[in-house]
Amino acid sequence: MIVKTPNPPYYTVVFTSIRTNVDEGYSQLNDELWADAQKLDGFIGAESMRGEDGFGLTVLYFKDMETIREWSRYQKHIGAKQLGKEKWYSDYRVRIAKVEREYGS
């Protein structure tokens, strides 16, 4: 599903990753974090996919940088990042960008 975003500017966090074969607790924590993110006032939505080869792409949309900072300080998210480094991802990148223009159908 394509997220309905507001008129720019708004912000994105683009998370690309390659999963390991370890799934221990991943799905449950991912579901919990999704539910928690939706409670943030400045969270707009997310689009996510993962291929059979383990490559994944998640784009999270936020109204402002302050909400991104709030999310980055959220204790459960901090713990998830550490677990991701230790066992769930063989490689990853996080990119944060300001969206200044948008168009589509």
C-alpha positions in Angstrom: 0.0 0.0 0.0 1.3 3.5 -0.9 1.3 5.8 2.1 -0.9 8.9 1.8 1.6 11.7 2.6 0.9 15.4 3.3 2.1 18.2 1.1 5.8 18.5 1.4 8.0 19.2 3.2 8.0 16.1 5.4 10.8 13.6 6.3 11.7 10.0 5.5 13.8 7.4 7.2 14.9 4.9 4.6 16.1 1.6 6.1 17.8 -0.9 3.8 19.0 -4.2 5.2 20.0 -7.7 4.5 18.6 -10.3 6.9 20.5 -13.2 8.4 18.8 -16.6 8.8 18.1 -15.8 12.5 14.4 -15.0 13.2 14.4 -15.4 16.9 12.0 -12.7 18.2 12.2 -10.6 15.0 8.6 -10.7 13.9 7.1 -10.1 17.3 9.4 -7.1 18.0 8.8 -5.7 14.6 5.0 -5.9 15.1 5.4 -4.2 18.5 7.5 -1.4 17.1 5.0 -0.8 14.3 2.2 -0.4 16.8 4.3 2.0 18.9 5.4 4.1 15.9 1.7 4.6 14.9 1.1 6.3 18.3 3.7 9.0 17.6 1.9 12.3 16.7 4.3 13.0 13.9 4.4 9.6 12.3 2.7 9.4 8.9 3.2 5.8 7.8 5.5 3.3 6.3 6.1 1.2 3.2 8.1 -2.0 3.5 9.2 -5.0 1.5 11.6 -7.9 1.8 12.8 -10.1 -1.0 13.4 -13.9 -0.8 17.1 -13.1 -1.0 16.9 -11.3 2.4 17.2 -7.7 1.0 14.7 -5.4 2.6 13.6 -1.8 2.2 11.5 0.2 4.6 10.6 3.8 4.2 9.1 5.5 7.2 7.4 8.9 6.8 7.4 11.6 9.5 6.0 15.1 9.7 9.2 16.6 11.2 12.7 15.9 12.4 11.7 16.1 16.1 9.5 13.0 15.7 12.4 11.2 14.1 14.6 12.2 17.1 11.9 11.0 19.5 11.7 7.7 17.7 15.4 7.3 17.7 15.4 7.8 21.6 12.6 5.3 22.2 14.0 2.6 24.4 12.4 -0.4 22.6 13.7 0.9 19.3 17.2 1.3 20.8 17.1 -2.3 21.9 15.8 -3.5 18.5 18.7 -1.7 16.8 21.2 -3.5 19.0 19.5 -6.9 18.4 19.5 -6.1 14.7 23.3 -5.5 14.7 23.9 -8.6 16.8 21.8 -11.2 15.0 19.1 -10.1 12.5 21.1 -8.1 9.8 24.3 -8.9 8.0 24.3 -5.4 6.6 22.1 -2.3 6.8 21.9 1.4 6.1 19.8 4.2 7.5 19.2 7.3 5.5 17.2 10.4 6.6 15.9 12.8 4.0 13.7 15.8 3.7 11.1 15.4 1.0 10.7 18.7 -0.8 8.6 17.6 -3.8 6.2 14.8 -4.6 4.1 13.8 -7.5 2.2 10.7 -8.8 -1.2 9.5 -9.9 
